[in-house]
């Protein structure tokens, strides 16, 4: 039973590390600005 709990804890820890890594390993200066937000809108 203890072995199952340790394995579940290890899997949870691995999941948290993967989520942390993907959330905070982006670009150094953040995301690039959205080019469509700065472009003037066409009104037809």
Secondary structure, 3 states (H helix, E strand, C coil): CHHHHHHHHHHHHHHHHHHHHHHHCCCCCCCCCCHHHHCCCCCC
